[in-house]
């Protein structure tokens, strides 16, 4: 069994589709899922930040899970380097 993933199927050689006859499209996360991702990656699953996560969820419409993870981790990194609390970051 071989499993592959890409965010840019249009960039792949057409021959790849002959070798992988079954495809599963995984769409972008819903608003609830985005909020959960923000809570996990930015606030370490602290439910006290649910309102902030809901706002971030709305602002990140169109983001993938990987996009949210990258932004959240960069924000955490900057908050540590600049000694700023996460809600302010």
C-alpha positions as CSV (number, residue, x, y, z in Angstrom):
1,X,0.0,0.0,0.0
2,X,1.4,3.4,-1.0
3,X,-0.1,6.6,0.2
4,X,0.9,10.0,-1.1
5,X,-0.2,13.6,-0.4
6,X,0.1,16.9,-2.2
7,X,-1.3,20.3,-1.9
8,X,-0.7,21.0,-5.6
9,X,-1.9,18.1,-7.7
10,X,-1.8,20.3,-10.9
11,X,2.1,20.4,-10.5
12,X,2.4,16.6,-10.7
13,X,3.2,14.7,-13.9
14,X,0.0,13.3,-15.4
15,X,1.6,9.8,-15.3
16,X,1.3,9.8,-11.5
17,X,-2.5,9.5,-11.8
18,X,-2.1,6.2,-13.7
19,X,0.0,4.8,-10.8
20,X,-2.4,6.1,-8.2
21,X,-5.9,5.1,-9.5
22,X,-7.7,6.1,-6.2
23,X,-7.7,9.6,-5.0
24,X,-9.3,11.2,-1.9
25,X,-9.7,14.9,-1.8
26,X,-9.3,16.3,1.7
27,X,-10.8,19.7,1.7
28,X,-10.0,22.7,3.9
29,X,-11.0,22.5,7.6
30,X,-14.3,23.7,8.8
31,X,-14.6,26.7,11.2
32,X,-14.9,24.3,14.2
33,X,-11.9,22.4,13.1
34,X,-9.9,25.6,12.6
35,X,-10.8,26.7,16.1
36,X,-9.6,23.4,17.5
37,X,-6.4,23.6,15.5
38,X,-5.7,27.2,16.9
39,X,-6.4,25.9,20.4
40,X,-4.0,23.0,20.0
41,X,-1.1,24.7,18.3
42,X,-1.3,28.2,19.8
43,X,-2.7,27.7,23.2
44,X,-1.8,24.0,24.1
45,X,-5.5,23.0,24.3
46,X,-6.3,25.5,27.0
47,X,-10.1,26.0,26.8
48,X,-9.8,29.5,28.4
49,X,-8.8,30.8,25.0
50,X,-11.8,29.5,23.1
51,X,-13.1,33.0,22.3
52,X,-9.7,33.9,20.7
53,X,-9.7,30.6,18.9
54,X,-13.2,31.3,17.5
55,X,-12.1,34.7,16.2
56,X,-8.9,33.2,14.7
57,X,-11.0,30.6,13.1
58,X,-13.1,33.2,11.3
59,X,-10.0,35.2,10.3
60,X,-8.3,32.1,8.9
61,X,-11.1,31.0,6.5
62,X,-9.3,29.3,3.6
63,X,-6.3,28.2,5.6
64,X,-5.2,24.6,5.6
65,X,-4.3,22.8,8.9
66,X,-0.6,23.2,8.0
67,X,-1.1,26.9,7.4
68,X,-2.6,27.3,10.9
69,X,0.1,25.2,12.5
70,X,2.9,27.3,10.8
71,X,1.3,30.6,11.9
72,X,0.6,29.4,15.4
73,X,4.1,28.0,15.9
74,X,5.7,31.2,14.5
75,X,3.5,33.3,16.8
76,X,4.6,31.2,19.8
77,X,8.2,31.6,18.8
78,X,7.9,35.3,18.5
79,X,6.1,35.7,21.8
80,X,8.9,33.9,23.5
81,X,11.7,35.9,21.8
82,X,9.9,39.2,22.5
83,X,8.6,38.3,25.9
84,X,5.0,39.0,24.9
85,X,2.0,37.1,26.2
86,X,0.2,35.0,23.6
87,X,-3.1,36.9,23.7
88,X,-1.2,40.1,22.9
89,X,0.9,38.4,20.2
